[in-house]
Amino acid sequence: MSKFGEAIGQWELNIDDTDMILKPDVNDVKQVRNILVQNTKNKVNLFDKISEFMQGLIVRAYPEEDKEHIKGWVELNINTLLEEVMIAFKWQKREEIAKVKLQQEQELKKMMSDD
């Protein structure tokens, strides 16, 4: 594989005790970018669009798996998958996501203790 092809690479994910290796291509990169642009312009449901994208990517990698099972699994894990998409496409660093999640957790605990 060329050095430019390697930049797209593969995603090795472990989500909810499920190991996956996904191999996005250039069209996948374009599709995610378009999803994000449309979300900004038309206020489409980002989670629905990312869910559809991830389902397609997983079905392509694991065509023998039941599509309805994949759909359900994606829906259950959509927040984590969205984070992984952001990291994979280098739009966000894992450390930054962890920092934001920690801040949100601390704010929630504070709100709950104030009651």
Secondary structure, DSSP 8 states (H G I E B T S, - for coil): --HHHHHH--EEEEETTEEEEE---HHHHHHHHHHHHHHHHH---HHHHHHHHHHHHHHHH-TTS-HHHHHHHHHHTHHHHHHHHHHHTTSS-HHHHHHHHHHHHHHHHHHHHH-
